[in-house]
């Protein structure tokens, strides 16, 4: 469970992985990830789920 209170960033994590954020949004998420371990962990989970999903598809 994510302990971060920035839900807007949390909602952008999948978009970051899919490359669908614009430059400003990408920079904003990257800056946040540099300081938020909880969101980095969530990003790793999302990445793992995406990889496993692609293997079964």
Gaussian input, Z-matrix of N, CA and C with variables (Angstrom, degrees):
# hf/3-21g

backbone

0 1
 N
 C     1     B1
 C     2     B2     1     A1
 N     3     B3     2     A2     1     D1
 C     4     B4     3     A3     2     D2
 C     5     B5     4     A4     3     D3
 N     6     B6     5     A5     4     D4
 C     7     B7     6     A6     5     D5
 C     8     B8     7     A7     6     D6
 N     9     B9     8     A8     7     D7
 C    10    B10     9     A9     8     D8
 C    11    B11    10    A10     9     D9
 N    12    B12    11    A11    10    D10
 C    13    B13    12    A12    11    D11
 C    14    B14    13    A13    12    D12
 N    15    B15    14    A14    13    D13
 C    16    B16    15    A15    14    D14
 C    17    B17    16    A16    15    D15
 N    18    B18    17    A17    16    D16
 C    19    B19    18    A18    17    D17
 C    20    B20    19    A19    18    D18
 N    21    B21    20    A20    19    D19
 C    22    B22    21    A21    20    D20
 C    23    B23    22    A22    21    D21
 N    24    B24    23    A23    22    D22
 C    25    B25    24    A24    23    D23
 C    26    B26    25    A25    24    D24
 N    27    B27    26    A26    25    D25
 C    28    B28    27    A27    26    D26
 C    29    B29    28    A28    27    D27
 N    30    B30    29    A29    28    D28
 C    31    B31    30    A30    29    D29
 C    32    B32    31    A31    30    D30
 N    33    B33    32    A32    31    D31
 C    34    B34    33    A33    32    D32
 C    35    B35    34    A34    33    D33
 N    36    B36    35    A35    34    D34
 C    37    B37    36    A36    35    D35
 C    38    B38    37    A37    36    D36
 N    39    B39    38    A38    37    D37
 C    40    B40    39    A39    38    D38
 C    41    B41    40    A40    39    D39
 N    42    B42    41    A41    40    D40
 C    43    B43    42    A42    41    D41
 C    44    B44    43    A43    42    D42
 N    45    B45    44    A44    43    D43
 C    46    B46    45    A45    44    D44
 C    47    B47    46    A46    45    D45
 N    48    B48    47    A47    46    D46
 C    49    B49    48    A48    47    D47
 C    50    B50    49    A49    48    D48
 N    51    B51    50    A50    49    D49
 C    52    B52    51    A51    50    D50
 C    53    B53    52    A52    51    D51
 N    54    B54    53    A53    52    D52
 C    55    B55    54    A54    53    D53
 C    56    B56    55    A55    54    D54
 N    57    B57    56    A56    55    D55
 C    58    B58    57    A57    56    D56
 C    59    B59    58    A58    57    D57
 N    60    B60    59    A59    58    D58
 C    61    B61    60    A60    59    D59
 C    62    B62    61    A61    60    D60
 N    63    B63    62    A62    61    D61
 C    64    B64    63    A63    62    D62
 C    65    B65    64    A64    63    D63
 N    66    B66    65    A65    64    D64
 C    67    B67    66    A66    65    D65
 C    68    B68    67    A67    66    D66
 N    69    B69    68    A68    67    D67
 C    70    B70    69    A69    68    D68
 C    71    B71    70    A70    69    D69
 N    72    B72    71    A71    70    D70
 C    73    B73    72    A72    71    D71
 C    74    B74    73    A73    72    D72
 N    75    B75    74    A74    73    D73
 C    76    B76    75    A75    74    D74
 C    77    B77    76    A76    75    D75
 N    78    B78    77    A77    76    D76
 C    79    B79    78    A78    77    D77
 C    80    B80    79    A79    78    D78
 N    81    B81    80    A80    79    D79
 C    82    B82    81    A81    80    D80
 C    83    B83    82    A82    81    D81
 N    84    B84    83    A83    82    D82
 C    85    B85    84    A84    83    D83
 C    86    B86    85    A85    84    D84
 N    87    B87    86    A86    85    D85
 C    88    B88    87    A87    86    D86
 C    89    B89    88    A88    87    D87
 N    90    B90    89    A89    88    D88
 C    91    B91    90    A90    89    D89
 C    92    B92    91    A91    90    D90
 N    93    B93    92    A92    91    D91
 C    94    B94    93    A93    92    D92
 C    95    B95    94    A94    93    D93
 N    96    B96    95    A95    94    D94
 C    97    B97    96    A96    95    D95
 C    98    B98    97    A97    96    D96
 N    99    B99    98    A98    97    D97
 C   100   B100    99    A99    98    D98
 C   101   B101   100   A100    99    D99
 N   102   B102   101   A101   100   D100
 C   103   B103   102   A102   101   D101
 C   104   B104   103   A103   102   D102
 N   105   B105   104   A104   103   D103
 C   106   B106   105   A105   104   D104
 C   107   B107   106   A106   105   D105
 N   108   B108   107   A107   106   D106
 C   109   B109   108   A108   107   D107
 C   110   B110   109   A109   108   D108
 N   111   B111   110   A110   109   D109
 C   112   B112   111   A111   110   D110
 C   113   B113   112   A112   111   D111
 N   114   B114   113   A113   112   D112
 C   115   B115   114   A114   113   D113
 C   116   B116   115   A115   114   D114
 N   117   B117   116   A116   115   D115
 C   118   B118   117   A117   116   D116
 C   119   B119   118   A118   117   D117
 N   120   B120   119   A119   118   D118
 C   121   B121   120   A120   119   D119
 C   122   B122   121   A121   120   D120
 N   123   B123   122   A122   121   D121
 C   124   B124   123   A123   122   D122
 C   125   B125   124   A124   123   D123
 N   126   B126   125   A125   124   D124
 C   127   B127   126   A126   125   D125
 C   128   B128   127   A127   126   D126
 N   129   B129   128   A128   127   D127
 C   130   B130   129   A129   128   D128
 C   131   B131   130   A130   129   D129
 N   132   B132   131   A131   130   D130
 C   133   B133   132   A132   131   D131
 C   134   B134   133   A133   132   D132
 N   135   B135   134   A134   133   D133
 C   136   B136   135   A135   134   D134
 C   137   B137   136   A136   135   D135
 N   138   B138   137   A137   136   D136
 C   139   B139   138   A138   137   D137
 C   140   B140   139   A139   138   D138
 N   141   B141   140   A140   139   D139
 C   142   B142   141   A141   140   D140
 C   143   B143   142   A142   141   D141
 N   144   B144   143   A143   142   D142
 C   145   B145   144   A144   143   D143
 C   146   B146   145   A145   144   D144
 N   147   B147   146   A146   145   D145
 C   148   B148   147   A147   146   D146
 C   149   B149   148   A148   147   D147
 N   150   B150   149   A149   148   D148
 C   151   B151   150   A150   149   D149
 C   152   B152   151   A151   150   D150
 N   153   B153   152   A152   151   D151
 C   154   B154   153   A153   152   D152
 C   155   B155   154   A154   153   D153
 N   156   B156   155   A155   154   D154
 C   157   B157   156   A156   155   D155
 C   158   B158   157   A157   156   D156
 N   159   B159   158   A158   157   D157
 C   160   B160   159   A159   158   D158
 C   161   B161   160   A160   159   D159
 N   162   B162   161   A161   160   D160
 C   163   B163   162   A162   161   D161
 C   164   B164   163   A163   162   D162
 N   165   B165   164   A164   163   D163
 C   166   B166   165   A165   164   D164
 C   167   B167   166   A166   165   D165
 N   168   B168   167   A167   166   D166
 C   169   B169   168   A168   167   D167
 C   170   B170   169   A169   168   D168

   B1=1.4479
   B2=1.5339
   B3=1.3048
   B4=1.4564
   B5=1.5189
   B6=1.3202
   B7=1.4606
   B8=1.5267
   B9=1.3031
   B10=1.4597
   B11=1.5278
   B12=1.3155
   B13=1.4700
   B14=1.5273
   B15=1.3206
   B16=1.4697
   B17=1.5286
   B18=1.3196
   B19=1.4649
   B20=1.5232
   B21=1.3125
   B22=1.4629
   B23=1.5395
   B24=1.3221
   B25=1.4663
   B26=1.5236
   B27=1.3140
   B28=1.4590
   B29=1.5324
   B30=1.3208
   B31=1.4639
   B32=1.5297
   B33=1.3274
   B34=1.4662
   B35=1.5294
   B36=1.3184
   B37=1.4651
   B38=1.5324
   B39=1.3354
   B40=1.4736
   B41=1.5337
   B42=1.3271
   B43=1.4675
   B44=1.5222
   B45=1.3276
   B46=1.4582
   B47=1.5306
   B48=1.3149
   B49=1.4653
   B50=1.5210
   B51=1.3266
   B52=1.4627
   B53=1.5235
   B54=1.3274
   B55=1.4567
   B56=1.5168
   B57=1.3277
   B58=1.4645
   B59=1.5321
   B60=1.3324
   B61=1.4662
   B62=1.5219
   B63=1.3400
   B64=1.4597
   B65=1.5326
   B66=1.3069
   B67=1.4603
   B68=1.5172
   B69=1.3198
   B70=1.4666
   B71=1.5245
   B72=1.3404
   B73=1.4668
   B74=1.5230
   B75=1.3197
   B76=1.4667
   B77=1.5284
   B78=1.3220
   B79=1.4668
   B80=1.5279
   B81=1.3083
   B82=1.4689
   B83=1.5265
   B84=1.3205
   B85=1.4674
   B86=1.5278
   B87=1.3204
   B88=1.4647
   B89=1.5266
   B90=1.3192
   B91=1.4634
   B92=1.5255
   B93=1.3137
   B94=1.4629
   B95=1.5265
   B96=1.3253
   B97=1.4625
   B98=1.5249
   B99=1.3161
   B100=1.4626
   B101=1.5253
   B102=1.3353
   B103=1.4596
   B104=1.5257
   B105=1.3268
   B106=1.4616
   B107=1.5277
   B108=1.3065
   B109=1.4631
   B110=1.5260
   B111=1.3162
   B112=1.4530
   B113=1.5356
   B114=1.3120
   B115=1.4687
   B116=1.5229
   B117=1.3333
   B118=1.4701
   B119=1.5242
   B120=1.3216
   B121=1.4616
   B122=1.5288
   B123=1.3255
   B124=1.4688
   B125=1.5202
   B126=1.3186
   B127=1.4577
   B128=1.5272
   B129=1.3183
   B130=1.4679
   B131=1.5237
   B132=1.3239
   B133=1.4664
   B134=1.5230
   B135=1.3211
   B136=1.4687
   B137=1.5229
   B138=1.3094
   B139=1.4709
   B140=1.5360
   B141=1.3238
   B142=1.4658
   B143=1.5291
   B144=1.3115
   B145=1.4672
   B146=1.5194
   B147=1.3302
   B148=1.4691
   B149=1.5298
   B150=1.3189
   B151=1.4637
   B152=1.5269
   B153=1.3085
   B154=1.4657
   B155=1.5183
   B156=1.3224
   B157=1.4583
   B158=1.5315
   B159=1.3311
   B160=1.4640
   B161=1.5237
   B162=1.3216
   B163=1.4700
   B164=1.5218
   B165=1.3333
   B166=1.4756
   B167=1.5177
   B168=1.3052
   B169=1.4787
   B170=1.5131
   A1=109.04
   A2=115.01
   A3=120.56
   A4=110.58
   A5=115.92
   A6=121.95
   A7=112.01
   A8=117.33
   A9=122.13
   A10=110.01
   A11=116.16
   A12=119.85
   A13=112.64
   A14=117.78
   A15=120.85
   A16=109.41
   A17=115.41
   A18=120.10
   A19=112.51
   A20=116.99
   A21=119.85
   A22=110.49
   A23=116.26
   A24=120.19
   A25=109.62
   A26=116.95
   A27=120.92
   A28=110.83
   A29=116.53
   A30=120.92
   A31=111.98
   A32=116.94
   A33=120.17
   A34=113.24
   A35=119.01
   A36=120.78
   A37=113.05
   A38=119.39
   A39=118.21
   A40=112.17
   A41=116.27
   A42=119.93
   A43=111.02
   A44=116.89
   A45=120.50
   A46=109.92
   A47=116.92
   A48=120.66
   A49=112.32
   A50=116.20
   A51=120.18
   A52=112.81
   A53=117.04
   A54=120.52
   A55=114.21
   A56=116.83
   A57=119.06
   A58=113.81
   A59=117.49
   A60=120.02
   A61=109.83
   A62=115.77
   A63=118.12
   A64=108.62
   A65=116.43
   A66=121.34
   A67=113.65
   A68=117.17
   A69=120.90
   A70=111.16
   A71=116.13
   A72=120.08
   A73=110.75
   A74=116.28
   A75=121.23
   A76=110.66
   A77=116.56
   A78=120.82
   A79=111.32
   A80=115.62
   A81=120.15
   A82=111.01
   A83=116.66
   A84=120.39
   A85=109.90
   A86=117.49
   A87=120.89
   A88=111.10
   A89=117.45
   A90=121.18
   A91=110.49
   A92=115.90
   A93=119.95
   A94=110.81
   A95=116.38
   A96=120.13
   A97=112.38
   A98=116.61
   A99=120.50
   A100=111.70
   A101=116.71
   A102=119.50
   A103=114.45
   A104=118.04
   A105=120.21
   A106=111.09
   A107=115.64
   A108=121.23
   A109=111.78
   A110=116.94
   A111=121.34
   A112=111.49
   A113=116.87
   A114=120.09
   A115=111.31
   A116=117.77
   A117=120.17
   A118=110.01
   A119=116.62
   A120=120.26
   A121=110.63
   A122=116.66
   A123=120.07
   A124=111.45
   A125=116.67
   A126=120.59
   A127=110.36
   A128=117.63
   A129=121.47
   A130=111.37
   A131=117.29
   A132=121.47
   A133=110.09
   A134=116.39
   A135=120.31
   A136=110.16
   A137=117.29
   A138=122.09
   A139=110.37
   A140=117.48
   A141=122.49
   A142=111.02
   A143=116.59
   A144=120.82
   A145=110.13
   A146=117.67
   A147=121.02
   A148=111.38
   A149=116.37
   A150=120.34
   A151=110.03
   A152=117.24
   A153=120.33
   A154=111.37
   A155=116.62
   A156=120.06
   A157=110.51
   A158=116.19
   A159=119.57
   A160=111.84
   A161=117.07
   A162=120.59
   A163=111.57
   A164=116.91
   A165=120.01
   A166=112.35
   A167=117.42
   A168=120.26
   A169=111.41
   D1=131.89
   D2=-177.27
   D3=-75.41
   D4=129.00
   D5=179.79
   D6=-91.12
   D7=-2.22
   D8=-179.27
   D9=-77.21
   D10=142.13
   D11=-179.92
   D12=-95.24
   D13=-1.89
   D14=-178.71
   D15=-88.34
   D16=84.74
   D17=-176.53
   D18=-66.43
   D19=-28.37
   D20=179.00
   D21=-62.84
   D22=-43.30
   D23=177.10
   D24=-64.35
   D25=-45.30
   D26=-179.50
   D27=-56.22
   D28=-40.69
   D29=-179.44
   D30=-69.12
   D31=-23.38
   D32=-179.47
   D33=-86.88
   D34=-9.47
   D35=-176.92
   D36=-58.78
   D37=-47.14
   D38=177.31
   D39=-61.62
   D40=-37.67
   D41=179.26
   D42=-65.12
   D43=-34.30
   D44=176.43
   D45=-61.01
   D46=-45.47
   D47=-179.85
   D48=-65.29
   D49=-33.57
   D50=-178.85
   D51=-85.62
   D52=-2.72
   D53=178.29
   D54=71.69
   D55=25.84
   D56=-175.52
   D57=-103.49
   D58=9.94
   D59=175.85
   D60=-89.30
   D61=147.42
   D62=173.84
   D63=-77.11
   D64=173.46
   D65=-174.66
   D66=-57.11
   D67=-43.60
   D68=-179.60
   D69=-64.56
   D70=-45.98
   D71=179.91
   D72=-63.17
   D73=-42.19
   D74=179.80
   D75=-60.66
   D76=-43.57
   D77=178.14
   D78=-64.82
   D79=-40.22
   D80=179.83
   D81=-63.34
   D82=-45.05
   D83=179.44
   D84=-66.65
   D85=-42.45
   D86=179.55
   D87=-60.56
   D88=-42.25
   D89=178.76
   D90=-64.04
   D91=-40.10
   D92=178.62
   D93=-65.86
   D94=-44.43
   D95=-179.53
   D96=-61.79
   D97=-28.90
   D98=179.35
   D99=-64.59
   D100=-22.27
   D101=-176.79
   D102=-118.93
   D103=-4.01
   D104=-174.14
   D105=-121.03
   D106=101.06
   D107=-179.62
   D108=-62.90
   D109=-36.93
   D110=-178.57
   D111=-61.75
   D112=-43.97
   D113=178.73
   D114=-70.61
   D115=-34.28
   D116=175.42
   D117=-62.27
   D118=-40.52
   D119=177.93
   D120=-64.53
   D121=-43.04
   D122=177.63
   D123=-61.89
   D124=-40.53
   D125=178.38
   D126=-61.71
   D127=-40.83
   D128=177.06
   D129=-62.67
   D130=-40.11
   D131=178.44
   D132=-64.73
   D133=-46.60
   D134=179.46
   D135=-61.03
   D136=-42.63
   D137=178.69
   D138=-60.54
   D139=-44.81
   D140=179.99
   D141=-62.96
   D142=-44.03
   D143=178.74
   D144=-62.41
   D145=-42.68
   D146=178.99
   D147=-61.10
   D148=-43.68
   D149=-179.63
   D150=-64.16
   D151=-45.47
   D152=-179.15
   D153=-66.24
   D154=-37.15
   D155=178.40
   D156=-63.77
   D157=-43.88
   D158=-179.94
   D159=-63.18
   D160=-32.97
   D161=179.68
   D162=-68.46
   D163=-30.54
   D164=-178.02
   D165=-92.72
   D166=-12.45
   D167=-177.17
   D168=-80.63

